[in-house]
Amino acid sequence: MSATGSSESDEIEREDDVRHLALCVLLECEPSAKAAHAQALHRRWLARELPCGTQASIAEPVGLPGRPRAPLLVEPRLLAHRGMRSPEGRAVLLHALAHIEFNAINLALDAVWRFGQMPGAFYGDWLQVAAEESHHFTLLAARLAQLGHAYGDFPAHNGLWDMCERTRADVLARMALVPRTLEARGLDASPPIRARLVQAGDLDSAAILDVILRDEIGHVRIGNHWFRYLCDARGLDPHSTYVRLAEQYRAPRLRGPFNFEARRQAGFDEFELSRLTGDEGAPSDA
């Protein structure tokens, strides 16, 4: 028996628990290793090799999230904007997208380890998201390499993880403001970015955007599902609750154009979509 009162067998079981393993992957600093480990963890979950201690309360370690020394993180206003006609300009864009996907791996893993007392399907859903975001990151990193660059070559910002930290104490706020707010912005941004890549003749990069948009619709749908599940469990109206949480946690206000079809596929209802067009209480500008 250890000084903490845990036996060796208890420790082995703890280390095999999927939530603890998700935390281990979150602490990984090297991006390609993190992506590979996240995909492997999801495969093990699908193979039913891992238990899930849904009731466990896990102490938060220092050093979250694990990240490499580069890229340098700066304020969004300090990031350079370059045209996509040149390979360098497209590399800057793809780097920004890779940074979003790297953060998205961290966000999904954080939901798995941090929030206990959820149904088992919750953890499976976010492990799937982590695996798919890892695939996106890998695709973008490979494309960057084809353009003579690597992840870390350009500065980036930390907006996604900032909201993750703000919502660390409430799974309802996390579901409201990360997948169905910040990540849903990608549903709107993807088609015009893809169009600009096609216009520049970069069909390989445009094809990666197709994969990302397809999967991100599913990720936002997962966020919508668990947001509504939690609202039902707490006896809350989802529409007014979202507005309250967006104000409380200072969520960025959204501006169009909006990809209404993708948002419908991702589970937003018509009332929520109508608010995007300017009804009172709707996020309307950034």
C-alpha positions in Angstrom: 0.0 0.0 0.0 1.4 3.4 -0.9 1.4 6.5 1.3 -1.8 7.7 -0.4 -3.6 4.5 0.4 -3.7 3.1 -3.1 -2.5 -0.4 -3.8 -0.2 -1.2 -6.7 -3.2 -2.9 -8.5 -5.3 0.3 -8.0 -2.5 2.3 -9.6 -2.3 0.0 -12.6 -6.1 0.3 -13.0 -6.0 4.1 -12.8 -3.3 4.3 -15.4 -5.4 2.2 -17.8 -8.5 4.3 -17.3 -9.4 6.2 -20.5 -9.8 9.5 -18.8 -6.4 9.3 -17.2 -4.9 8.3 -20.5 -6.6 11.2 -22.3 -4.9 13.5 -19.7 -1.5 11.9 -20.5 -2.0 12.5 -24.2 -3.1 16.1 -23.5 0.2 16.6 -21.6 2.2 15.4 -24.7 4.1 18.4 -26.2 5.2 17.1 -29.5 2.4 17.6 -32.0 2.8 14.6 -34.2 3.1 12.3 -31.2 0.0 13.8 -29.6 -1.9 13.2 -32.8 -0.8 9.6 -33.1 -1.5 8.9 -29.4 -5.0 10.5 -29.7 -5.8 8.3 -32.6 -4.5 5.2 -30.9 -6.5 6.0 -27.7 -9.7 6.2 -29.8 -8.9 2.8 -31.4 -8.4 1.2 -28.0 -11.7 2.7 -26.8 -13.5 1.3 -29.9 -11.9 -2.1 -29.2 -13.3 -1.9 -25.6 -9.9 -2.3 -24.2 -10.2 0.5 -21.7 -12.4 1.1 -18.6 -13.8 4.6 -18.1 -14.0 5.9 -14.5 -16.9 8.3 -15.1 -17.2 9.1 -11.4 -13.5 9.7 -10.7 -12.4 13.2 -9.8 -9.0 13.8 -11.3 -6.6 16.5 -10.0 -5.5 18.9 -12.6 -1.7 18.8 -13.2 0.5 21.7 -14.1 1.5 22.2 -17.7 -1.8 22.0 -19.6 -1.9 21.8 -22.4 1.2 20.1 -23.6 2.5 22.2 -26.5 5.8 22.7 -28.4 8.0 25.8 -28.0 6.8 27.0 -31.3 4.7 28.6 -32.6 5.1 31.8 -30.8 1.6 32.8 -29.4 0.7 36.5 -29.9 -2.4 38.6 -29.9 -4.7 38.0 -33.0 -4.2 41.6 -34.1 -0.5 41.0 -34.5 -0.8 38.1 -37.0 0.1 38.9 -40.5 -2.4 38.5 -43.3 -1.0 37.5 -46.7 -2.6 36.8 -50.0 -3.1 33.2 -51.2 -1.6 33.7 -54.6 1.9 32.9 -53.4 3.0 29.6 -51.8 4.2 31.6 -48.8 0.7 33.1 -48.3 -1.0 29.7 -48.6 1.5 28.3 -46.1 0.6 31.0 -43.6 -3.1 30.1 -44.0 -2.5 26.4 -43.7 -0.3 27.0 -40.6 -3.2 28.9 -39.0 -5.6 26.0 -39.8 -3.1 23.5 -38.4 -2.9 25.5 -35.2 -6.6 25.5 -34.9 -6.7 21.7 -35.3 -3.8 21.2 -32.8 -5.8 23.2 -30.3 -9.0 21.2 -31.2 -7.1 18.0 -30.3 -6.4 19.5 -26.9 -10.0 20.7 -26.4 -11.4 17.3 -27.1 -9.0 15.5 -24.8 -9.6 18.1 -22.0 -13.3 17.3 -22.1 -12.6 13.6 -21.7 -10.4 13.9 -18.6 -11.9 16.9 -16.9 -15.6 16.3 -16.7 -16.7 13.3 -14.7 -20.2 12.0 -14.0 -21.2 12.0 -17.6 -22.5 9.0 -19.6 -20.0 6.7 -21.2 -21.0 7.9 -24.7 -19.8 11.4 -23.8 -16.2 10.2 -23.5 -16.5 8.1 -26.6 -17.8 11.1 -28.6 -14.9 13.4 -27.5 -12.3 10.7 -28.1 -13.7 10.4 -31.7 -13.4 14.2 -32.0 -9.8 14.1 -30.8 -8.9 11.4 -33.3 -10.5 13.2 -36.2 -8.9 16.5 -35.2 -5.6 14.6 -35.1 -6.2 13.4 -38.6 -6.9 17.0 -39.8 -3.7 18.2 -38.1 -1.7 15.4 -39.8 -3.1 16.3 -43.2 -2.3 20.0 -42.8 1.2 19.3 -41.5 1.9 17.1 -44.5 0.7 19.8 -46.9 2.8 22.4 -45.1 5.8 20.2 -45.6 5.1 20.0 -49.3 5.2 23.9 -49.3 8.5 23.8 -47.5 7.2 24.7 -44.0 6.4 23.1 -40.7 4.0 23.7 -37.8 5.7 26.3 -35.6 7.2 28.4 -38.5 4.7 31.2 -38.1 3.1 33.0 -35.0 -0.3 32.0 -33.8 -2.9 33.0 -31.2 -4.4 31.1 -28.3 -8.1 32.0 -28.5 -9.5 28.5 -28.5 -7.6 27.4 -25.4 -8.4 30.7 -23.6 -12.1 29.7 -23.8 -11.3 26.2 -22.7 -9.7 27.6 -19.5 -12.6 30.0 -18.9 -15.1 27.1 -19.0 -13.0 24.6 -17.0 -15.4 24.5 -14.0 -18.7 23.8 -15.9 -19.3 21.2 -18.6 -22.4 23.0 -19.7 -20.5 26.2 -20.4 -17.8 24.2 -22.2 -20.4 22.5 -24.5 -22.1 25.8 -25.2 -19.1 27.9 -26.0 -16.4 25.7 -27.5 -18.0 23.2 -30.0 -21.2 25.1 -30.7 -19.7 28.6 -30.7 -16.0 28.7 -31.5 -15.8 25.5 -33.6 -19.0 26.3 -35.3 -17.4 29.4 -36.7 -15.3 27.0 -38.8 -18.4 25.8 -40.5 -19.0 29.4 -41.8 -15.3 30.1 -42.6 -14.5 26.9 -44.5 -16.4 27.5 -47.8 -14.9 30.9 -48.5 -11.4 29.8 -47.6 -11.8 26.8 -49.9 -13.0 29.0 -52.7 -9.9 31.2 -52.4 -7.7 28.1 -52.5 -9.4 26.8 -55.6 -9.1 30.3 -57.2 -5.3 30.2 -56.4 -5.1 26.8 -58.1 -4.3 24.9 -54.8 -6.7 22.0 -55.2 -4.7 19.8 -52.8 -5.2 22.2 -49.9 -8.9 22.7 -50.9 -9.4 18.9 -50.7 -8.2 19.0 -47.1 -10.8 21.7 -46.3 -13.5 19.3 -47.6 -12.4 16.7 -45.1 -12.3 19.2 -42.3 -15.7 20.6 -43.0 -17.3 17.1 -43.3 -15.9 16.1 -39.9 -16.5 19.4 -38.2 -20.2 19.2 -38.9 -20.2 16.1 -36.8 -18.1 17.6 -34.0 -20.5 20.6 -33.7 -23.4 18.1 -33.7 -21.8 16.3 -30.8 -21.5 19.6 -28.9 -25.1 20.5 -29.6 -26.2 17.0 -28.4 -24.4 17.3 -25.1 -25.4 20.9 -24.6 -29.1 20.0 -24.9 -28.6 16.8 -22.8 -27.2 18.9 -20.0 -29.9 21.6 -20.3 -32.5 18.9 -20.0 -30.8 17.3 -17.0 -30.7 20.7 -15.3 -34.2 21.8 -16.3 -32.9 24.7 -18.4 -34.2 26.3 -21.6 -31.3 25.9 -24.1 -32.0 29.1 -26.0 -32.0 31.5 -23.0 -29.2 29.4 -21.3 -26.9 29.9 -24.3 -27.4 33.7 -24.3 -26.7 33.8 -20.6 -23.5 31.7 -20.9 -22.3 33.7 -23.9 -22.6 36.9 -21.9 -21.2 35.4 -18.7 -18.1 33.9 -20.4 -17.6 36.8 -22.9 -17.9 34.6 -26.0 -17.0 36.2 -29.2 -19.9 37.6 -31.1 -20.5 36.1 -34.5 -20.7 37.7 -37.9 -21.7 36.3 -41.2 -21.9 35.1 -43.8 -23.2 32.0 -42.1 -23.2 28.5 -43.5 -26.8 27.8 -42.6 -26.9 24.4 -44.3 -23.9 23.1 -42.4 -25.2 24.5 -39.2 -28.6 22.7 -39.7 -26.7 19.5 -40.3 -24.8 20.1 -37.1 -28.0 20.3 -35.1 -28.8 24.0 -34.7 -32.5 24.6 -34.8 -34.3 27.3 -36.8 -34.8 29.6 -33.8 -31.0 29.6 -33.3 -30.3 30.2 -36.9 -32.8 33.1 -37.1 -30.9 34.7 -34.2 -27.8 34.8 -36.3 -29.5 37.1 -38.8 -30.0 39.8 -36.2 -32.8 39.0 -33.8 -32.4 40.5 -30.3 -30.0 38.5 -28.1 -28.2 36.9 -31.1 -24.5 37.2 -31.5 -24.1 39.4 -34.6 -20.6 40.8 -34.9 -17.0 39.9 -34.0 
